[in-house]
Amino acid sequence: MGKTARELGTQVDVIHLEKGARFPEPEEYDLVIIGSGIRMGEWTKEPLEFIEQKMESLSKTKVALFVVSGYAGNPDKVAEAQAEYLDSMPTKYPGLSPISTALIGGVFQFNKYNLAIRALVKNIIKDQMTPGEELPEKLDFRNWDMIHDWIKGLVEGLQES
Ligand SMILES: Cc1cc2nc3c(=O)[nH]c(=O)nc-3n(C[C@H](O)[C@H](O)[C@H](O)COP(=O)(O)O)c2cc1C
């Protein structure tokens, strides 16, 4: 996302919240894109803490949200995932008013999971696999064209405003 936005002529800071990175106030940016992988139906803790701690400043600038989710590529689950993981955020965090959201297909690295996590994750992706198909070491459902187009739309929106 950062690379795409830079290639479109924007100045970008990519900040990894889980690494305890320090960051400037959100309101110093024209746009703040906040995202998370989904684990057990929830955003991870660092972006949620960031939203809670920086809500006042976030409410003074444009915000866009994305999640990387195992259900994003499942036609039967995609609407539910959009509603639960993204559309619910302004209700959970009053003051948060995203101009855009993106539900992005997930990455699964089975060689890194223990047996319990494997079983859980297999259940998430079972509809996206052929019955009887062996689990590969890694499945990557990210749709890079969609990700690129989302960022392009956001950057063009900023350049026009
Ligand atoms: C333990 C675990 C729980 C997960 N729970 C969900 C879930 O509830 N809903 C969902 O859509 N995806 C779920 N996923 C899939 C992840 O969202 C997907 O693997 C995503 O790529 C994780 O983000 P990350 O690659 O940034 O870690 C889960 C994955 C794992 C490993």
Ligand as a Chemical Component Dictionary entry (heavy atoms), coordinates in Angstrom:
data_LIG
# 
_chem_comp.id                   LIG 
_chem_comp.type                 NON-POLYMER 
_chem_comp.pdbx_formal_charge   0 
_chem_comp.three_letter_code    LIG 
# 
loop_
_chem_comp_atom.comp_id 
_chem_comp_atom.atom_id 
_chem_comp_atom.alt_atom_id 
_chem_comp_atom.type_symbol 
_chem_comp_atom.charge 
_chem_comp_atom.model_Cartn_x 
_chem_comp_atom.model_Cartn_y 
_chem_comp_atom.model_Cartn_z 
_chem_comp_atom.pdbx_ordinal 
LIG C1  C1  C 0 -5.686  -18.070 14.937 1  
LIG C2  C2  C 0 -6.350  -17.456 13.731 2  
LIG C3  C3  C 0 -7.652  -17.016 13.833 3  
LIG C4  C4  C 0 -8.297  -16.456 12.744 4  
LIG N1  N1  N 0 -9.583  -16.018 12.868 5  
LIG C5  C5  C 0 -10.205 -15.455 11.801 6  
LIG C6  C6  C 0 -11.550 -15.001 11.916 7  
LIG O1  O1  O 0 -12.194 -15.093 12.947 8  
LIG N2  N2  N 0 -12.108 -14.427 10.830 9  
LIG C7  C7  C 0 -11.435 -14.282 9.633  10 
LIG O2  O2  O 0 -12.001 -13.740 8.687  11 
LIG N3  N3  N 0 -10.152 -14.707 9.517  12 
LIG C8  C8  C 0 -9.532  -15.279 10.548 13 
LIG N4  N4  N 0 -8.246  -15.729 10.436 14 
LIG C9  C9  C 0 -7.539  -15.536 9.162  15 
LIG C10 C10 C 0 -6.672  -14.303 9.228  16 
LIG O3  O3  O 0 -7.454  -13.146 9.227  17 
LIG C11 C11 C 0 -5.689  -14.267 8.054  18 
LIG O4  O4  O 0 -4.820  -15.372 8.208  19 
LIG C12 C12 C 0 -4.928  -12.978 7.982  20 
LIG O5  O5  O 0 -4.036  -13.036 6.887  21 
LIG C13 C13 C 0 -4.181  -12.671 9.288  22 
LIG O6  O6  O 0 -3.550  -11.439 9.186  23 
LIG P1  P1  P 0 -1.964  -11.355 9.210  24 
LIG O7  O7  O 0 -1.549  -12.083 7.942  25 
LIG O8  O8  O 0 -1.700  -9.885  9.167  26 
LIG O9  O9  O 0 -1.527  -12.035 10.464 27 
LIG C14 C14 C 0 -7.602  -16.316 11.500 28 
LIG C15 C15 C 0 -6.257  -16.758 11.410 29 
LIG C16 C16 C 0 -5.647  -17.339 12.503 30 
LIG C17 C17 C 0 -4.217  -17.809 12.368 31 
# 
loop_
_chem_comp_bond.comp_id 
_chem_comp_bond.atom_id_1 
_chem_comp_bond.atom_id_2 
_chem_comp_bond.value_order 
_chem_comp_bond.pdbx_ordinal 
LIG C1  C2  SING 1  
LIG C2  C3  SING 2  
LIG C2  C16 DOUB 3  
LIG C3  C4  DOUB 4  
LIG C4  N1  SING 5  
LIG C4  C14 SING 6  
LIG N1  C5  DOUB 7  
LIG C5  C6  SING 8  
LIG C5  C8  SING 9  
LIG C6  O1  DOUB 10 
LIG C6  N2  SING 11 
LIG N2  C7  SING 12 
LIG C7  O2  DOUB 13 
LIG C7  N3  SING 14 
LIG N3  C8  DOUB 15 
LIG C8  N4  SING 16 
LIG N4  C9  SING 17 
LIG N4  C14 SING 18 
LIG C9  C10 SING 19 
LIG C10 O3  SING 20 
LIG C10 C11 SING 21 
LIG C11 O4  SING 22 
LIG C11 C12 SING 23 
LIG C12 O5  SING 24 
LIG C12 C13 SING 25 
LIG C13 O6  SING 26 
LIG O6  P1  SING 27 
LIG P1  O7  DOUB 28 
LIG P1  O8  SING 29 
LIG P1  O9  SING 30 
LIG C14 C15 DOUB 31 
LIG C15 C16 SING 32 
LIG C16 C17 SING 33 
# 
